[in-house]
Amino acid sequence: MAQLHETENVLASLDEKVETLYRYQSVMNCYSLILRDYGTGIAISEVEAHTLNYIQAEEGLTATRLAEITNRTKSSISQIVSRLEKQGMISRKVNLNNKREYRIFVTEMGRKTCEAHQSYDREGMLAQINYLLKNCTPKEIDGFFKVLRYRILWFKRVNSTFRKKLSAQEKKRYMSARYTGC
């Protein structure tokens, strides 16, 4: 009986929960596009910094693979990769097995930026957790991150199913809206 009551509490105020999640996503979208100097003298966005981390983790990946990992369009990845290349963070090399394909590699400047960004993220996460501890228990904070992991899985599944159902014209419209700013 207690479990039914707890479920009812979670389902209460659905409109407020929907609005809270939307505002959170909107704020995070803007936050992720802010240009920052992570300590290397070059300002890049969080989106670019995390993309750089993915490239470093899988040296030599293709733009297609990077689009899969980041849930972005090839066009969006092309723009990000071009900016990172102009800033000296990455280099592209022709795939010897397929001359139309490029492999992406992190440069020394890119490695330094990855390190600086990871340090920045750890410090930021520590600050956020300390802020949350003023109003939440450690168990609630861990629960929040558990829920986020399951939300990621849920939305990956929903997005995949959604894209499969789109017509060619709808896909074009949907894909063009995937990398927009604030």
Protein Blocks (a to p, Z undefined) as FASTA:
>chain_A
ZZmmmmmmmmgoklmmmmmmmmmmmmmmmmmmpccdehnopacdfklmmmmmmmmmmghi
afklmmmmnopafklmmmmmmmmmmnopaccdddfklmkbccddddfklmmmmmmmmmmm
mmmmmmmmmmmmmmpcfklmmmmmmmmmmmmmmmmmmmmmmmmmpcfklmmmmmmmmmcc
ZZ
